[in-house]
Each structure stands twice: as structure tokens, then as C-alpha cells.
Amino acid sequence: MHRIIEQSSTLPLSVPNPLSAIVEWVTAVGIGLLIVYGSVSAWRRYEDASTDEPSAEVTHRSAPSKDVLTNEEQVLRLLDDNAGRMRQTRIVESTGWSKAKVSMLLSEMESDGAIGKLRVGRENIISRPGFEPDATRSALELEA
């Protein structure tokens, strides 16, 4: 008494959706464009990095110019142009160097005795010897 229902082989089990084919195509194109964009961006970064300033070794080998100053000479000239002392942040601004580079350079110069550093609050006052702020000198030095 059970009837068996046979499915006709001419009717598809699912009807294809034309919209799904478009979505798949757009997704594939989008992924392809992202891959191309990423590759071009990476290539540009690589090219930019390889065409930056020449290394210090190459610069050092070139013929010295009378106008070229060492980093230390540039700092000393800045100090001379600013009455023998200035804030470390102004040295960074004037040279365009990073804070880290200026800090390391000034520490080396201080250990060599070329400059003095005075910590005032959150900043340093950099001075040539003899141009230190009066607050750093002893009372005996001020009387002399």
C-alpha cells in the first residue's frame, strides 16, 4: 500500500542561481586585484629602500669637501650661533636628525668634554664649556 515516488531524471535537484556566479566572479577579481596591489606596494617599498641616501661607507670614501662638517662640528656650530647653549629639542629641530641620534651624539660629545648637558625638568640644556647656565656653577666660580 505504500506508493513509491520516483524522481524524474529530467528535473534538476537544484536550480542554478545566476547571481551566485556573478558573486564568485567578483570575489575572484577582487582577490586578484588585492594580490597585484600588494605586490606593487612591496616592490615600491623595496625600490625606495634601495635608492635612499648612500651608506656612510660610500659617503666616507668620496672626496671631502671644505663645506662638509662632521655631526659634532654641526652641533658645535649650532651652539656657537646660539650664544654657546641651546635646548636639545632645538638641536633636533635644527638638524632634522632623530631624537635618538642627537641623544647618542651629545652623550659622546659630553664624555669627550666638548659639551656639557644640564637636565632641567624633562629636557636638556646643551652648552659649550664656559657657557653653562649660572645655576650649574659654584658660588666660588661666580665670585672669581
N, C-alpha and C positions, 0 to 999 in steps of 0.2 A: 503494500500500500504506500510505500514511500516512492515519491517520484524523484528521479534523478534529473537535475537540471544541468544540461551541458552548456558550456560557454562556447559561443561561436568563435571560430578562429579568425574571422574577418574583422571583428571589433577589437580595437586596441584596448589594453588594460588601462592605460593612462593616456590622456590627451596631451600632446606636447604643447608647452606654453611658449609662444614666440617671444614673450618678454624675458623669459629666463635666458634665452640665447643671447639677447642683447646685453643683459646684465653681465653674463660671463665674458662677453667680448670687451665691454667697457672695463671690467676689472683687469683683464689681461693687458689691455693697452695701458691702463694706469700703472700697473706694476712695472711694465716695460719702461715707461717714462721715468718712474722713480729710480730705476736702475741706471738709466742713462744720465739723469741729473746727478746722482751720487757719484758716478764715475767722472763726470766732467768737473764736479766740485773738488774731488780728491786730486785730480790732475792739476787743476789750477793752484791748489794749496801746495802741491809738490813743486810746481814751476816757480811760484812766488818764493818759496823757501830756498830754492837753489839759485835765485837771482838776487838775493839780499846782498847787503854790503859784503865786500870781500873779507876773508878771515884776517885776523890780526897778523898772522904769519905772512900773508901776502902783502899787507899794508906795510909791515916792518921791512920787507925786502925792497920796497920801492925807494927811489931816490928821495932823501929827506929834503924837505922844503924849509926855507927860513921862517915861513909863516906858520908852520905846523908846531903846535905846542903839545907837550905831554898833558895827561889829565891833571897831574899835580901842578904844572905850570898854569893851566887854565884856572884852577881853584885859587892859586896864589894871585893871579892877575885879577880875578873877581874880588878877592879880599882887598887888594890894593885900590881898586876902583871904588870900594865902599868903605873907606876910612879904616881899613885894617880888620874889620869884623862884619859878620852878617849871620843871619839865621840859616840853619842847614836847609830848611824848606825853600829859601830863596835860591840857594845854590842848585837845588834840584830843578827849580823852575827856570833858572838862567841857563843851565847847561842842557836841559832836556833829557838828562840821564835818569835812570830809575832810582828810587829811594835806596834800594839795596846797594846799587853800585856806588852811590855817593857815600853811604854809610861806611862801606868797606874801605873806600879810598881815604876818607877822612880818618878812620881808625889807624890805617897805615901811616898817614902823614903825622898823626898825633904821636904815634910810637917813635917816629923818626925825629920828633921835636920841631917839625916845620910849622905846626899849628897848635892851638890849644882849643879844647872843647869844654864848654860850660853848660851843664844841664840846668835849664830854667823851666820848671813845670814839665810840660810834655814835649819840649823842643830843645834843641842845642844851639848855642851861640858859638860860632866858629871864629877864631881870631888869630891873627899873626902874633908872634911873640912881641911883647911890648904894647900891644893894642888890646889887651884883655880888659873887660869891664872893671871899674874901680872896686866893685864888691869882691872880686877874686884876689885882690892884693891885701897884704897885711898892713896894719897901721904903720909899721916901720917903713915899709916901701913907700907909702903915701907921704910920709914926712920928709923923706930924702929928696 
